[in-house]
Amino acid sequence: MEEDECLESLYIKSSDCVDVSCIDREVKDTLPFTLVSSILSVLGSTAIIIPFFIWREMRASNTRRIIFLLAVADLFTAASFISAVVRHYIFLEGHEYDGEITTSFSIEVRKDTGYKNFCEVQAFFTVYFQCVAFFLTAFLAVYFFIILVLKNLRLARKLMLPFCLSAWAVPIIICGYVLSHRKFGIGDSRTSVGWCFIDNKFVLTRNRTKHDQNVVIYFLWELFAQKLWEMLAFFVIIVCYCFILFTNRCKCRKKIKLKSEESSLIESDEDGQWTTRHAQIKPKPSTPAKGMRDVQAAISKADWRLALVPLVFLLLRFWGNLRFFISMMNNCHVYAAHPKEYSGFFCVEPECFNLLYNKEILTLHAIGDPAQGFGNAILFVFLSRNIMSKLLGPVLKVFRSCRKKNDVNNNTRNDSRPSRAAVIVTYHSKDKKSHYAKIY
């Protein structure tokens, strides 16, 4: 109902733009989801970082080193999202009356110098650590590809240091360039949900031709700052893991074929013509079939875990990219005759508003972008039997010790009771069979 009212009441009556406060209200409703998702991401990243410092064998693995660096990037990303949400709430407290936003958030924040400075810093750190996470996630896929497909462990070890250095150095160059041109700042929530990204105020001008040019430049800045590297990470991850899964499947078929050939040879060896040199082989009838089932189970288990890595990344990051591509529609950045009244807000038509600010898509975007750390914790901690056994080991020991104490106490109680003596009587019947009877 509120959305219909927003579409009926236009912010500028001379155009078909949606009221800016309607968009602010939609974004505000998603802030709790962003906050919860960010907190879960902090906890998940901590669950990856702590075992890395506790157990030495974790630090000896190159894969775990990349995952540790990825967790550090996710931790700072989630922290920057939390700061953005908290700052958003603090600012809204001074600009609300009777629970309603009386003036547009997009307009009021630009009058606050402190918020503008905070927004610039928050956008820099959010974009930087997200880009680091993209690079590291892509490098992890390449690392798996080199080991599992190319079978070149030496090359993977050599590329470990360049991978890590470039993952942290390249984003600082990208973000430093964007910051030097003063492009980080207050956006209009078309490609973000309550946090700061690329400032779009330079787009708004009375000259229609210049406005259209500035829109293209704005999208180019968004691509250069983050979206381009995110899409490249998508491409690298999908290609690498597809090759890995395909190679794994081929190995599975070869092993099953070898097992089936072995079983057929064994079953057809009635006269010992195939086992003259191996006379000691005496397989059980079910051994070949059981071996094939074990191979299939092992490969399918590995495929399931490997398939989850790109799947989780795509599911979490998909919604933000979907909104980015929707925002490139013509009716999402219409020329406005009075751009000063927007004060940093694109003219959005009702059709674009219904797509771009759809509550389901907006909520999934608010949850997905900050949740990468929690997703990685599920993949590399909660689904890892080795780590979970170590984490839950002390708890299980305490539980077992308590259980043993209870068993000992129960045994002592049973032993304290007076026992009954049993007498066994043996007798023989007429058919000379022995019978036994127990008498208490």
C-alpha positions as a Python dict, from the first residue, in 0.01 Angstrom:
ca = {
    (1, 'M'): (0, 0, 0),
    (2, 'E'): (281, 240, 86),
    (3, 'E'): (450, 162, -246),
    (4, 'D'): (133, 256, -438),
    (5, 'E'): (113, 585, -248),
    (6, 'C'): (474, 654, -339),
    (7, 'L'): (403, 593, -705),
    (8, 'E'): (100, 822, -694),
    (9, 'S'): (279, 1112, -520),
    (10, 'L'): (559, 1230, -748),
    (11, 'Y'): (854, 1422, -609),
    (12, 'I'): (865, 1657, -910),
    (13, 'K'): (525, 1711, -1061),
    (14, 'S'): (668, 1816, -1397),
    (15, 'S'): (827, 1473, -1451),
    (16, 'D'): (748, 1108, -1392),
    (17, 'C'): (1003, 1054, -1114),
    (18, 'V'): (923, 858, -802),
    (19, 'D'): (931, 1036, -469),
    (20, 'V'): (1281, 1010, -323),
    (21, 'S'): (1150, 946, 29),
    (22, 'C'): (975, 631, -99),
    (23, 'I'): (1312, 488, -199),
    (24, 'D'): (1461, 592, 136),
    (25, 'R'): (1181, 404, 312),
    (26, 'E'): (1246, 88, 107),
    (27, 'V'): (1618, 102, 183),
    (28, 'K'): (1561, 166, 553),
    (29, 'D'): (1350, -150, 584),
    (30, 'T'): (1645, -362, 467),
    (31, 'L'): (1901, -222, 715),
    (32, 'P'): (1830, -489, 983),
    (33, 'F'): (1900, -763, 728),
    (34, 'T'): (2232, -600, 637),
    (35, 'L'): (2326, -570, 1003),
    (36, 'V'): (2244, -934, 1087),
    (37, 'S'): (2421, -1060, 774),
    (38, 'S'): (2730, -854, 858),
    (39, 'I'): (2741, -984, 1216),
    (40, 'L'): (2717, -1343, 1090),
    (41, 'S'): (2998, -1268, 847),
    (42, 'V'): (3215, -1136, 1132),
    (43, 'L'): (3150, -1452, 1334),
    (44, 'G'): (3218, -1673, 1032),
    (45, 'S'): (3544, -1496, 948),
    (46, 'T'): (3651, -1527, 1312),
    (47, 'A'): (3578, -1900, 1298),
    (48, 'I'): (3826, -1927, 1009),
    (49, 'I'): (4093, -1700, 1159),
    (50, 'I'): (4111, -1848, 1511),
    (51, 'P'): (4187, -2211, 1407),
    (52, 'F'): (4456, -2079, 1172),
    (53, 'F'): (4645, -1934, 1468),
    (54, 'I'): (4572, -2220, 1707),
    (55, 'W'): (4681, -2521, 1500),
    (56, 'R'): (5018, -2529, 1327),
    (57, 'E'): (4910, -2773, 1054),
    (58, 'M'): (4659, -2511, 933),
    (59, 'R'): (4941, -2264, 874),
    (60, 'A'): (5140, -2524, 679),
    (61, 'S'): (4873, -2555, 408),
    (62, 'N'): (4881, -2307, 118),
    (63, 'T'): (4509, -2350, 67),
    (64, 'R'): (4442, -2259, 429),
    (65, 'R'): (4666, -1954, 394),
    (66, 'I'): (4459, -1822, 106),
    (67, 'I'): (4138, -1896, 299),
    (68, 'F'): (4283, -1714, 604),
    (69, 'L'): (4361, -1402, 396),
    (70, 'L'): (4013, -1425, 245),
    (71, 'A'): (3864, -1437, 594),
    (72, 'V'): (4059, -1126, 695),
    (73, 'A'): (3922, -939, 393),
    (74, 'D'): (3568, -1060, 467),
    (75, 'L'): (3603, -954, 831),
    (76, 'F'): (3693, -594, 742),
    (77, 'T'): (3426, -588, 471),
    (78, 'A'): (3159, -689, 721),
    (79, 'A'): (3292, -433, 972),
    (80, 'S'): (3260, -155, 712),
    (81, 'F'): (2902, -263, 636),
    (82, 'I'): (2819, -255, 1008),
    (83, 'S'): (2963, 96, 1039),
    (84, 'A'): (2756, 210, 739),
    (85, 'V'): (2433, 74, 888),
    (86, 'V'): (2501, 219, 1234),
    (87, 'R'): (2589, 560, 1087),
    (88, 'H'): (2274, 546, 877),
    (89, 'Y'): (2059, 482, 1185),
    (90, 'I'): (2232, 759, 1382),
    (91, 'F'): (2168, 1010, 1106),
    (92, 'L'): (1805, 905, 1060),
    (93, 'E'): (1730, 962, 1430),
    (94, 'G'): (1775, 1336, 1382),
    (95, 'H'): (1567, 1351, 1064),
    (96, 'E'): (1248, 1163, 1150),
    (97, 'Y'): (926, 1284, 1302),
    (98, 'D'): (647, 1051, 1412),
    (99, 'G'): (823, 757, 1248),
    (100, 'E'): (804, 911, 898),
    (101, 'I'): (1087, 1044, 685),
    (102, 'T'): (983, 1406, 636),
    (103, 'T'): (1261, 1492, 392),
    (104, 'S'): (1463, 1278, 158),
    (105, 'F'): (1763, 1105, 311),
    (106, 'S'): (1947, 1153, -19),
    (107, 'I'): (1897, 1528, 8),
    (108, 'E'): (1966, 1575, 378),
    (109, 'V'): (2290, 1375, 398),
    (110, 'R'): (2455, 1604, 143),
    (111, 'K'): (2408, 1896, 381),
    (112, 'D'): (2604, 1714, 654),
    (113, 'T'): (2980, 1752, 603),
    (114, 'G'): (3061, 1490, 865),
    (115, 'Y'): (2843, 1231, 694),
    (116, 'K'): (2996, 1309, 356),
    (117, 'N'): (3349, 1257, 492),
    (118, 'F'): (3247, 936, 669),
    (119, 'C'): (3078, 813, 352),
    (120, 'E'): (3391, 866, 147),
    (121, 'V'): (3607, 669, 392),
    (122, 'Q'): (3349, 391, 432),
    (123, 'A'): (3309, 352, 56),
    (124, 'F'): (3688, 330, 14),
    (125, 'F'): (3731, 52, 272),
    (126, 'T'): (3420, -139, 162),
    (127, 'V'): (3521, -141, -204),
    (128, 'Y'): (3887, -217, -124),
    (129, 'F'): (3826, -521, 95),
    (130, 'Q'): (3553, -651, -137),
    (131, 'C'): (3796, -633, -431),
    (132, 'V'): (4059, -815, -221),
    (133, 'A'): (3803, -1088, -151),
    (134, 'F'): (3719, -1114, -523),
    (135, 'F'): (4085, -1153, -619),
    (136, 'L'): (4154, -1409, -345),
    (137, 'T'): (3844, -1614, -430),
    (138, 'A'): (3947, -1619, -796),
    (139, 'F'): (4308, -1709, -704),
    (140, 'L'): (4182, -1995, -486),
    (141, 'A'): (3994, -2133, -787),
    (142, 'V'): (4308, -2099, -1004),
    (143, 'Y'): (4515, -2268, -731),
    (144, 'F'): (4276, -2565, -723),
    (145, 'F'): (4280, -2575, -1104),
    (146, 'I'): (4661, -2595, -1119),
    (147, 'I'): (4676, -2873, -860),
    (148, 'L'): (4374, -3084, -959),
    (149, 'V'): (4369, -3036, -1337),
    (150, 'L'): (4725, -2947, -1442),
    (151, 'K'): (4878, -3166, -1168),
    (152, 'N'): (5156, -2913, -1116),
    (153, 'L'): (5210, -2864, -744),
    (154, 'R'): (5543, -2688, -795),
    (155, 'L'): (5384, -2420, -1014),
    (156, 'A'): (5105, -2370, -761),
    (157, 'R'): (5360, -2315, -484),
    (158, 'K'): (5557, -2068, -696),
    (159, 'L'): (5245, -1864, -772),
    (160, 'M'): (5138, -1851, -407),
    (161, 'L'): (5333, -1535, -319),
    (162, 'P'): (5246, -1342, -641),
    (163, 'F'): (4880, -1438, -589),
    (164, 'C'): (4867, -1298, -236),
    (165, 'L'): (5068, -982, -311),
    (166, 'S'): (4863, -890, -617),
    (167, 'A'): (4536, -962, -434),
    (168, 'W'): (4619, -690, -180),
    (169, 'A'): (4818, -452, -401),
    (170, 'V'): (4602, -422, -713),
    (171, 'P'): (4284, -317, -524),
    (172, 'I'): (4474, -46, -335),
    (173, 'I'): (4584, 98, -671),
    (174, 'I'): (4227, 84, -805),
    (175, 'C'): (4067, 239, -496),
    (176, 'G'): (4347, 495, -462),
    (177, 'Y'): (4283, 613, -817),
    (178, 'V'): (3906, 642, -755),
    (179, 'L'): (3968, 824, -426),
    (180, 'S'): (4211, 1067, -590),
    (181, 'H'): (3934, 1171, -830),
    (182, 'R'): (3690, 1216, -538),
    (183, 'K'): (3440, 967, -679),
    (184, 'F'): (3368, 780, -357),
    (185, 'G'): (3074, 924, -169),
    (186, 'I'): (2698, 929, -128),
    (187, 'G'): (2512, 733, -393),
    (188, 'D'): (2141, 684, -447),
    (189, 'S'): (2107, 318, -342),
    (190, 'R'): (2054, 192, -696),
    (191, 'T'): (2356, -39, -665),
    (192, 'S'): (2385, -40, -285),
    (193, 'V'): (2150, -86, 9),
    (194, 'G'): (2222, 172, 276),
    (195, 'W'): (2599, 192, 227),
    (196, 'C'): (2807, 441, 30),
    (197, 'F'): (2961, 369, -309),
    (198, 'I'): (3017, 602, -609),
    (199, 'D'): (2896, 960, -571),
    (200, 'N'): (2655, 1042, -851),
    (201, 'K'): (2600, 1412, -795),
    (202, 'F'): (2825, 1504, -1088),
    (203, 'V'): (2570, 1339, -1320),
    (204, 'L'): (2295, 1589, -1246),
    (205, 'T'): (2303, 1889, -1479),
    (206, 'R'): (2059, 2107, -1671),
    (207, 'N'): (2229, 2020, -2001),
    (208, 'R'): (2058, 1707, -2136),
    (209, 'T'): (2350, 1599, -2359),
    (210, 'K'): (2597, 1636, -2076),
    (211, 'H'): (2360, 1447, -1846),
    (212, 'D'): (2357, 1146, -2079),
    (213, 'Q'): (2736, 1154, -2103),
    (214, 'N'): (2771, 1175, -1726),
    (215, 'V'): (2544, 871, -1683),
    (216, 'V'): (2781, 665, -1900),
    (217, 'I'): (3080, 797, -1704),
    (218, 'Y'): (2906, 710, -1377),
    (219, 'F'): (2858, 348, -1487),
    (220, 'L'): (3221, 332, -1599),
    (221, 'W'): (3335, 446, -1254),
    (222, 'E'): (3118, 179, -1093),
    (223, 'L'): (3265, -84, -1325),
    (224, 'F'): (3623, 27, -1264),
    (225, 'A'): (3584, 54, -887),
    (226, 'Q'): (3423, -285, -824),
    (227, 'K'): (3181, -440, -1071),
    (228, 'L'): (3436, -524, -1341),
    (229, 'W'): (3656, -719, -1100),
    (230, 'E'): (3354, -892, -952),
    (231, 'M'): (3243, -1009, -1297),
    (232, 'L'): (3597, -1126, -1379),
    (233, 'A'): (3597, -1323, -1054),
    (234, 'F'): (3264, -1478, -1158),
    (235, 'F'): (3413, -1583, -1492),
    (236, 'V'): (3737, -1725, -1348),
    (237, 'I'): (3557, -1916, -1072),
    (238, 'I'): (3300, -2071, -1305),
    (239, 'V'): (3559, -2173, -1567),
    (240, 'C'): (3808, -2317, -1316),
    (241, 'Y'): (3555, -2515, -1116),
    (242, 'C'): (3386, -2646, -1431),
    (243, 'F'): (3722, -2782, -1548),
    (244, 'I'): (3787, -2929, -1204),
    (245, 'L'): (3448, -3100, -1187),
    (246, 'F'): (3481, -3228, -1544),
    (247, 'T'): (3829, -3369, -1471),
    (248, 'N'): (3700, -3527, -1152),
    (249, 'R'): (3415, -3692, -1343),
    (250, 'C'): (3654, -3830, -1604),
    (251, 'K'): (3869, -3981, -1329),
    (252, 'C'): (3559, -4132, -1174),
    (253, 'R'): (3461, -4297, -1503),
    (254, 'K'): (3812, -4433, -1555),
    (255, 'K'): (3823, -4582, -1207),
    (256, 'I'): (3479, -4735, -1247),
    (257, 'K'): (3579, -4876, -1586),
    (258, 'L'): (3893, -5031, -1435),
    (259, 'K'): (3691, -5178, -1151),
    (260, 'S'): (3434, -5324, -1390),
    (261, 'E'): (3707, -5476, -1610),
    (262, 'E'): (3872, -5624, -1304),
    (263, 'S'): (3543, -5773, -1187),
    (264, 'S'): (3467, -5923, -1530),
    (265, 'L'): (3814, -6080, -1544),
    (266, 'I'): (3775, -6229, -1198),
    (267, 'E'): (3426, -6363, -1267),
    (268, 'S'): (3533, -6524, -1600),
    (269, 'D'): (3843, -6687, -1449),
    (270, 'E'): (3687, -7025, -1381),
    (271, 'D'): (3987, -7229, -1509),
    (272, 'G'): (4251, -7004, -1358),
    (273, 'Q'): (4370, -6871, -1696),
    (274, 'W'): (4394, -6509, -1573),
    (275, 'T'): (4529, -6578, -1224),
    (276, 'T'): (4814, -6820, -1298),
    (277, 'R'): (5066, -6554, -1191),
    (278, 'H'): (4847, -6434, -906),
    (279, 'A'): (4720, -6756, -758),
    (280, 'Q'): (4680, -6596, -416),
    (281, 'I'): (4400, -6367, -533),
    (282, 'K'): (4076, -6486, -383),
    (283, 'P'): (3832, -6197, -401),
    (284, 'K'): (3499, -6199, -237),
    (285, 'P'): (3203, -6201, -474),
    (286, 'S'): (3092, -5852, -365),
    (287, 'T'): (3436, -5688, -365),
    (288, 'P'): (3428, -5535, -719),
    (289, 'A'): (3080, -5390, -682),
    (290, 'K'): (3165, -5253, -339),
    (291, 'G'): (3485, -5095, -475),
    (292, 'M'): (3293, -4921, -753),
    (293, 'R'): (3038, -4791, -504),
    (294, 'D'): (3319, -4655, -285),
    (295, 'V'): (3480, -4480, -582),
    (296, 'Q'): (3149, -4326, -689),
    (297, 'A'): (3073, -4213, -335),
    (298, 'A'): (3416, -4053, -292),
    (299, 'I'): (3403, -3869, -625),
    (300, 'S'): (3045, -3750, -576),
    (301, 'K'): (3137, -3623, -229),
    (302, 'A'): (3433, -3430, -371),
    (303, 'D'): (3217, -3295, -654),
    (304, 'W'): (2953, -3182, -404),
    (305, 'R'): (3205, -2984, -198),
    (306, 'L'): (3378, -2832, -501),
    (307, 'A'): (3047, -2735, -658),
    (308, 'L'): (2941, -2551, -343),
    (309, 'V'): (3232, -2303, -361),
    (310, 'P'): (3123, -2122, -681),
    (311, 'L'): (2756, -2181, -603),
    (312, 'V'): (2769, -1998, -270),
    (313, 'F'): (2971, -1712, -421),
    (314, 'L'): (2726, -1673, -711),
    (315, 'L'): (2416, -1692, -492),
    (316, 'L'): (2544, -1423, -255),
    (317, 'R'): (2676, -1181, -517),
    (318, 'F'): (2412, -1233, -786),
    (319, 'W'): (2150, -993, -650),
    (320, 'G'): (2375, -687, -636),
    (321, 'N'): (2482, -744, -996),
    (322, 'L'): (2122, -796, -1100),
    (323, 'R'): (2030, -455, -958),
    (324, 'F'): (2335, -304, -1127),
    (325, 'F'): (2220, -425, -1469),
    (326, 'I'): (1862, -316, -1398),
    (327, 'S'): (1990, 32, -1310),
    (328, 'M'): (2140, 59, -1661),
    (329, 'M'): (1789, 69, -1811),
    (330, 'N'): (1694, 401, -1968),
    (331, 'N'): (1399, 460, -1735),
    (332, 'C'): (1627, 435, -1429),
    (333, 'H'): (1823, 752, -1509),
    (334, 'V'): (1582, 985, -1691),
    (335, 'Y'): (1683, 1345, -1754),
    (336, 'A'): (1520, 1583, -1505),
    (337, 'A'): (1448, 1945, -1583),
    (338, 'H'): (1524, 2052, -1224),
    (339, 'P'): (1822, 1841, -1108),
    (340, 'K'): (1895, 2059, -805),
    (341, 'E'): (1573, 1942, -641),
    (342, 'Y'): (1707, 1586, -648),
    (343, 'S'): (2035, 1686, -488),
    (344, 'G'): (2212, 1367, -587),
    (345, 'F'): (1929, 1139, -693),
    (346, 'F'): (1862, 992, -1036),
    (347, 'C'): (1518, 1041, -1185),
    (348, 'V'): (1363, 693, -1157),
    (349, 'E'): (1039, 610, -1336),
    (350, 'P'): (773, 386, -1172),
    (351, 'E'): (857, 90, -1400),
    (352, 'C'): (1220, 101, -1294),
    (353, 'F'): (1121, 152, -932),
    (354, 'N'): (913, -166, -932),
    (355, 'L'): (1210, -369, -1054),
    (356, 'L'): (1503, -195, -890),
    (357, 'Y'): (1340, -157, -549),
    (358, 'N'): (1150, -485, -544),
    (359, 'K'): (1140, -586, -177),
    (360, 'E'): (1256, -944, -236),
    (361, 'I'): (1551, -846, -459),
    (362, 'L'): (1642, -557, -230),
    (363, 'T'): (1640, -785, 77),
    (364, 'L'): (1850, -1052, -95),
    (365, 'H'): (2100, -782, -199),
    (366, 'A'): (2115, -652, 157),
    (367, 'I'): (2181, -1004, 288),
    (368, 'G'): (2411, -1129, 11),
    (369, 'D'): (2680, -862, -19),
    (370, 'P'): (2790, -865, 349),
    (371, 'A'): (2747, -1244, 394),
    (372, 'Q'): (3056, -1367, 207),
    (373, 'G'): (3246, -1432, 529),
    (374, 'F'): (2964, -1645, 668),
    (375, 'G'): (2939, -1837, 340),
    (376, 'N'): (3312, -1913, 345),
    (377, 'A'): (3284, -2029, 706),
    (378, 'I'): (3016, -2279, 604),
    (379, 'L'): (3236, -2410, 322),
    (380, 'F'): (3576, -2420, 490),
    (381, 'V'): (3487, -2471, 859),
    (382, 'F'): (3145, -2626, 917),
    (383, 'L'): (3175, -2866, 621),
    (384, 'S'): (3534, -2959, 706),
    (385, 'R'): (3538, -3278, 914),
    (386, 'N'): (3898, -3217, 1025),
    (387, 'I'): (3835, -2869, 1165),
    (388, 'M'): (3499, -2953, 1318),
    (389, 'S'): (3648, -3255, 1497),
    (390, 'K'): (3917, -3032, 1643),
    (391, 'L'): (3675, -2757, 1740),
    (392, 'L'): (3424, -2995, 1894),
    (393, 'G'): (3691, -3226, 2040),
    (394, 'P'): (3714, -3054, 2383),
    (395, 'V'): (3334, -3037, 2408),
    (396, 'L'): (3302, -3406, 2322),
    (397, 'K'): (3572, -3495, 2576),
    (398, 'V'): (3384, -3313, 2851),
    (399, 'F'): (3060, -3483, 2745),
    (400, 'R'): (3224, -3826, 2742),
    (401, 'S'): (3387, -3772, 3081),
    (402, 'C'): (3051, -3670, 3228),
    (403, 'R'): (2890, -3973, 3070),
    (404, 'K'): (3160, -4202, 3213),
    (405, 'K'): (3107, -4056, 3560),
    (406, 'N'): (2734, -4121, 3534),
    (407, 'D'): (2800, -4478, 3420),
    (408, 'V'): (3041, -4535, 3712),
    (409, 'N'): (2787, -4397, 3958),
    (410, 'N'): (2515, -4619, 3816),
    (411, 'N'): (2742, -4924, 3837),
    (412, 'T'): (2832, -4855, 4200),
    (413, 'R'): (2464, -4820, 4284),
    (414, 'N'): (2387, -5149, 4116),
    (415, 'D'): (2680, -5320, 4291),
    (416, 'S'): (2562, -5197, 4631),
    (417, 'R'): (2235, -5386, 4593),
    (418, 'P'): (2229, -5743, 4744),
    (419, 'S'): (2284, -5995, 4467),
    (420, 'R'): (2085, -6317, 4441),
    (421, 'A'): (2270, -6648, 4423),
    (422, 'A'): (2181, -6881, 4139),
    (423, 'V'): (2212, -7262, 4152),
    (424, 'I'): (2230, -7454, 3826),
    (425, 'V'): (2087, -7807, 3844),
    (426, 'T'): (2166, -8064, 3577),
    (427, 'Y'): (1945, -8369, 3527),
    (428, 'H'): (1909, -8641, 3264),
    (429, 'S'): (1582, -8748, 3107),
    (430, 'K'): (1488, -9095, 2986),
    (431, 'D'): (1609, -9017, 2632),
    (432, 'K'): (1956, -8956, 2787),
    (433, 'K'): (1953, -8584, 2705),
    (434, 'S'): (2099, -8334, 2949),
    (435, 'H'): (1879, -8054, 3079),
    (436, 'Y'): (1972, -7748, 3283),
    (437, 'A'): (1765, -7554, 3530),
    (438, 'K'): (1852, -7234, 3715),
    (439, 'I'): (1722, -7203, 4074),
    (440, 'Y'): (1755, -6878, 4273),
}
